[in-house]
């Protein structure tokens, strides 16, 4: 089973709300987030960590999460134990997916179209045909993009394999000889999100308030 936790909140958060949330995280994690230039990006990143902690505790994770939190050689975050996870944030959304069977990837994007060149080189001719047939080609372009990004995160090579290397066919994303099941995560207009996982897994969506 895959648990998808979704937080929707307006960033940047006022200090009256953010201060008690920040205090629930170890100082070194808060300090590491300062590499991000914008306040709202730091807050989104740390809210993702809080979502992850809550999701893992619901699954019975009993380890010292932040001591065991690390990234592998490809930049994919990991914790010790049997729970693969993925994090993403954009705009007013933070999303965390945790699986108890097989790798998982999640991606969320706020739709801010900057021109057709934004999608240059990303889609195959078949995918471009699908875009042209869509009622809303901009939204569909972002939707297909999140499918590719989510699959790359599940695959574990999001930082080393280009997004155009992912081939989409319906609800399947293929990276070389590996196939991933991809599914939309329903969000409000102006956003798209996608979950990628090993085929055959069920998922449940939890709307979280971090309270």
C-alpha positions as a Python dict, from the first residue, in 0.01 Angstrom:
ca = {
    (1, 'X'): (0, 0, 0),
    (2, 'X'): (116, 351, -84),
    (3, 'X'): (13, 638, 142),
    (4, 'X'): (11, 980, -25),
    (5, 'X'): (6, 1272, 222),
    (6, 'X'): (-97, 1609, 77),
    (7, 'X'): (-54, 1942, 253),
    (8, 'X'): (-206, 2255, 103),
    (9, 'X'): (-120, 2584, 269),
    (10, 'X'): (-30, 2937, 157),
    (11, 'X'): (342, 3009, 163),
    (12, 'X'): (530, 3191, 306),
    (13, 'X'): (390, 3102, 647),
    (14, 'X'): (364, 3370, 917),
    (15, 'X'): (610, 3322, 1201),
    (16, 'X'): (325, 3260, 1447),
    (17, 'X'): (244, 2943, 1253),
    (18, 'X'): (590, 2853, 1128),
    (19, 'X'): (786, 2883, 1453),
    (20, 'X'): (615, 2593, 1638),
    (21, 'X'): (634, 2375, 1325),
    (22, 'X'): (1006, 2449, 1282),
    (23, 'X'): (1077, 2358, 1644),
    (24, 'X'): (961, 2002, 1577),
    (25, 'X'): (1265, 1948, 1354),
    (26, 'X'): (1631, 1907, 1459),
    (27, 'X'): (1837, 2229, 1432),
    (28, 'X'): (2078, 2079, 1178),
    (29, 'X'): (1790, 2008, 939),
    (30, 'X'): (1658, 2362, 976),
    (31, 'X'): (2009, 2495, 920),
    (32, 'X'): (2060, 2284, 607),
    (33, 'X'): (1743, 2431, 454),
    (34, 'X'): (1904, 2776, 459),
    (35, 'X'): (2084, 2684, 138),
    (36, 'X'): (1752, 2761, -31),
    (37, 'X'): (1734, 3132, -109),
    (38, 'X'): (1362, 3201, -66),
    (39, 'X'): (1181, 3171, 267),
    (40, 'X'): (887, 2990, 112),
    (41, 'X'): (1118, 2730, -46),
    (42, 'X'): (1281, 2663, 289),
    (43, 'X'): (940, 2624, 450),
    (44, 'X'): (812, 2391, 177),
    (45, 'X'): (1120, 2171, 208),
    (46, 'X'): (1091, 2143, 585),
    (47, 'X'): (714, 2084, 571),
    (48, 'X'): (794, 1789, 345),
    (49, 'X'): (1017, 1650, 618),
    (50, 'X'): (735, 1690, 871),
    (51, 'X'): (490, 1510, 639),
    (52, 'X'): (744, 1230, 598),
    (53, 'X'): (789, 1193, 973),
    (54, 'X'): (413, 1169, 1031),
    (55, 'X'): (366, 920, 749),
    (56, 'X'): (648, 694, 871),
    (57, 'X'): (520, 702, 1230),
    (58, 'X'): (176, 596, 1105),
    (59, 'X'): (350, 300, 941),
    (60, 'X'): (512, 204, 1271),
    (61, 'X'): (860, 335, 1196),
    (62, 'X'): (1040, 339, 1530),
    (63, 'X'): (1391, 448, 1438),
    (64, 'X'): (1560, 782, 1489),
    (65, 'X'): (1440, 924, 1161),
    (66, 'X'): (1668, 1224, 1128),
    (67, 'X'): (1985, 1040, 1230),
    (68, 'X'): (1907, 775, 968),
    (69, 'X'): (1801, 1021, 695),
    (70, 'X'): (2051, 1030, 406),
    (71, 'X'): (2084, 1055, 28),
    (72, 'X'): (2233, 796, -204),
    (73, 'X'): (2489, 850, -481),
    (74, 'X'): (2216, 966, -721),
    (75, 'X'): (2075, 1216, -472),
    (76, 'X'): (1767, 1015, -374),
    (77, 'X'): (1673, 1059, -4),
    (78, 'X'): (1649, 745, 209),
    (79, 'X'): (1592, 625, 565),
    (80, 'X'): (1689, 293, 716),
    (81, 'X'): (1408, 38, 707),
    (82, 'X'): (1148, -99, 467),
    (83, 'X'): (969, 223, 366),
    (84, 'X'): (1068, 384, 35),
    (85, 'X'): (937, 740, 6),
    (86, 'X'): (931, 1043, -220),
    (87, 'X'): (875, 1416, -158),
    (88, 'X'): (773, 1704, -380),
    (89, 'X'): (651, 2060, -337),
    (90, 'X'): (537, 2347, -556),
    (91, 'X'): (330, 2659, -491),
    (92, 'X'): (81, 2591, -211),
    (93, 'X'): (127, 2211, -211),
    (94, 'X'): (364, 1971, -38),
    (95, 'X'): (326, 1599, -119),
    (96, 'X'): (483, 1292, 42),
    (97, 'X'): (440, 931, -75),
    (98, 'X'): (544, 634, 141),
    (99, 'X'): (531, 272, 26),
    (100, 'X'): (562, -56, 213),
    (101, 'X'): (636, -254, -105),
    (102, 'X'): (867, -125, -375),
    (103, 'X'): (1002, 209, -488),
    (104, 'X'): (777, 512, -524),
    (105, 'X'): (803, 858, -680),
    (106, 'X'): (585, 1167, -660),
    (107, 'X'): (592, 1503, -836),
    (108, 'X'): (374, 1814, -808),
    (109, 'X'): (390, 2123, -1028),
    (110, 'X'): (218, 2457, -1027),
    (111, 'X'): (111, 2543, -1381),
    (112, 'X'): (295, 2861, -1480),
    (113, 'X'): (328, 2846, -1857),
    (114, 'X'): (623, 3042, -1994),
    (115, 'X'): (582, 2958, -2363),
    (116, 'X'): (597, 2655, -2592),
    (117, 'X'): (977, 2643, -2561),
    (118, 'X'): (929, 2520, -2203),
    (119, 'X'): (848, 2174, -2340),
    (120, 'X'): (1115, 2168, -2614),
    (121, 'X'): (1287, 1832, -2638),
    (122, 'X'): (1090, 1677, -2351),
    (123, 'X'): (821, 1485, -2539),
    (124, 'X'): (830, 1218, -2808),
    (125, 'X'): (638, 1272, -3136),
    (126, 'X'): (361, 1047, -3000),
    (127, 'X'): (341, 1248, -2678),
    (128, 'X'): (334, 1572, -2879),
    (129, 'X'): (37, 1434, -3074),
    (130, 'X'): (-138, 1367, -2743),
    (131, 'X'): (-73, 1727, -2639),
    (132, 'X'): (-219, 1863, -2961),
    (133, 'X'): (-538, 1659, -2910),
    (134, 'X'): (-583, 1771, -2548),
    (135, 'X'): (-858, 2017, -2457),
    (136, 'X'): (-600, 2209, -2250),
    (137, 'X'): (-254, 2147, -2402),
    (138, 'X'): (-73, 2351, -2135),
    (139, 'X'): (-222, 2156, -1847),
    (140, 'X'): (-167, 1829, -2033),
    (141, 'X'): (197, 1923, -2094),
    (142, 'X'): (252, 1977, -1723),
    (143, 'X'): (63, 1656, -1645),
    (144, 'X'): (285, 1448, -1873),
    (145, 'X'): (590, 1625, -1732),
    (146, 'X'): (496, 1525, -1375),
    (147, 'X'): (449, 1166, -1491),
    (148, 'X'): (803, 1161, -1623),
    (149, 'X'): (947, 1330, -1315),
    (150, 'X'): (762, 1095, -1077),
    (151, 'X'): (887, 791, -1269),
    (152, 'X'): (1244, 921, -1254),
    (153, 'X'): (1213, 967, -878),
    (154, 'X'): (1081, 613, -835),
    (155, 'X'): (1361, 484, -1055),
    (156, 'X'): (1611, 665, -833),
    (157, 'X'): (1801, 844, -1108),
    (158, 'X'): (1614, 1175, -1126),
    (159, 'X'): (1941, 1369, -1110),
    (160, 'X'): (2128, 1161, -1368),
    (161, 'X'): (1873, 1056, -1635),
    (162, 'X'): (1718, 1332, -1851),
    (163, 'X'): (1341, 1367, -1840),
    (164, 'X'): (1317, 1318, -2216),
    (165, 'X'): (1449, 962, -2168),
    (166, 'X'): (1118, 862, -2007),
    (167, 'X'): (864, 724, -2253),
    (168, 'X'): (493, 745, -2171),
    (169, 'X'): (213, 519, -2290),
    (170, 'X'): (-120, 567, -2113),
    (171, 'X'): (-65, 492, -1745),
    (172, 'X'): (283, 344, -1796),
    (173, 'X'): (616, 525, -1789),
    (174, 'X'): (920, 339, -1923),
    (175, 'X'): (1284, 413, -1846),
    (176, 'X'): (1509, 183, -2048),
    (177, 'X'): (1373, -167, -1969),
    (178, 'X'): (1190, -69, -1648),
    (179, 'X'): (816, 6, -1646),
    (180, 'X'): (639, 217, -1383),
    (181, 'X'): (266, 259, -1321),
    (182, 'X'): (176, 630, -1313),
    (183, 'X'): (-144, 788, -1178),
    (184, 'X'): (-276, 1140, -1131),
    (185, 'X'): (-316, 1285, -782),
    (186, 'X'): (-622, 1513, -798),
    (187, 'X'): (-549, 1870, -690),
    (188, 'X'): (-727, 2202, -739),
    (189, 'X'): (-709, 2384, -1076),
    (190, 'X'): (-371, 2534, -1149),
    (191, 'X'): (-176, 2232, -1024),
    (192, 'X'): (-96, 1880, -1142),
    (193, 'X'): (61, 1592, -952),
    (194, 'X'): (151, 1233, -1028),
    (195, 'X'): (242, 915, -840),
    (196, 'X'): (472, 650, -988),
    (197, 'X'): (520, 304, -841),
    (198, 'X'): (572, -62, -911),
    (199, 'X'): (267, -196, -1098),
    (200, 'X'): (-9, -352, -888),
    (201, 'X'): (12, -135, -576),
    (202, 'X'): (-293, 29, -420),
    (203, 'X'): (-276, 383, -286),
    (204, 'X'): (-466, 604, -43),
    (205, 'X'): (-457, 984, -25),
    (206, 'X'): (-449, 1165, 312),
    (207, 'X'): (-505, 1541, 334),
    (208, 'X'): (-277, 1654, 614),
    (209, 'X'): (-275, 1974, 821),
    (210, 'X'): (47, 1908, 1018),
    (211, 'X'): (-137, 1968, 1344),
}
